[in-house]
């Protein structure tokens, strides 16, 4: 199940977003205090998406997402804001690597589609990392086998040479 975190100091905003997302098969975690969110998310590596309000009294959304980027590096981060400030947008993108900037008031359908796309994007990133690690492990295994073949060939010259038949069988006619 995908995990979506929403952080906004306005409880009504949290409730409204939770209402919009209630029909999705996602675990929704909502926090009105950014410090509480930081504590609660510490050590969690299953968070797919984090949406933070930009303007909050305790800290702004970019600062919060920068902190959460360290704790939940594999999560997609988004900013929710009622004001468009180009400097804020650039800071969010550059410092917190924000995936999307969502304007208040949001369109419910657009919000759900944006979250679905973010979750799918995040799953692809995770799958790519997993596949890359599998390939690295296979390369290590192949290198181990090549090293062993070289050792065997050095120890017994010709042991690794095989004559293959046209049908894929091993041709042993010269052996006898």
Long-range contacts (C-beta under 8 A, 24 or more apart in sequence): 1-25, 1-26, 1-27, 2-26, 2-27, 2-48, 2-49, 2-119, 3-27, 3-29, 3-44, 3-46, 3-47, 3-48, 3-49, 4-28, 4-29, 4-48, 4-49, 4-50, 4-51, 4-115, 4-119, 5-29, 5-30, 5-31, 5-37, 5-41, 5-47, 5-49, 5-50, 5-51, 5-75, 6-30, 6-31, 6-51, 7-31, 7-32, 7-34, 7-37, 7-50, 7-51, 7-52, 7-53, 7-56, 7-61, 7-64, 8-32, 8-52, 8-53, 8-56, 8-80, 9-33, 9-34, 9-53, 9-56, 9-57, 9-58, 10-53, 13-53, 13-80, 13-104, 17-51, 17-111, 20-108, 20-111, 20-112, 21-111, 21-112, 21-115, 24-112, 24-115, 26-115, 26-119, 33-58, 34-58, 34-59, 34-64, 35-59, 37-64, 37-68, 38-64, 38-67, 38-68, 38-71, 41-68, 41-71, 41-72, 42-71, 43-71, 44-71, 44-72, 45-72, 45-74, 47-72, 47-74, 47-75, 48-75, 48-76, 48-118, 48-119, 48-122, 48-123, 49-75, 49-76, 49-77, 49-78, 49-115, 49-118, 49-119, 49-122, 50-75, 50-76, 50-77, 50-78, 51-78, 51-79, 51-80, 51-102, 52-77, 52-78, 52-79, 52-80, 53-79, 53-80, 53-81, 54-79, 54-80, 54-81, 54-83, 54-88, 54-92, 55-81, 55-82, 55-83, 60-88, 61-92, 61-96, 62-88, 62-91, 62-92, 62-95, 62-96, 62-98, 65-92, 65-96, 65-98, 66-95, 66-96, 69-96, 69-97, 74-122, 74-125, 74-126, 75-122, 76-118, 76-119, 76-121, 76-122, 78-102, 78-114, 78-118, 80-104, 80-106
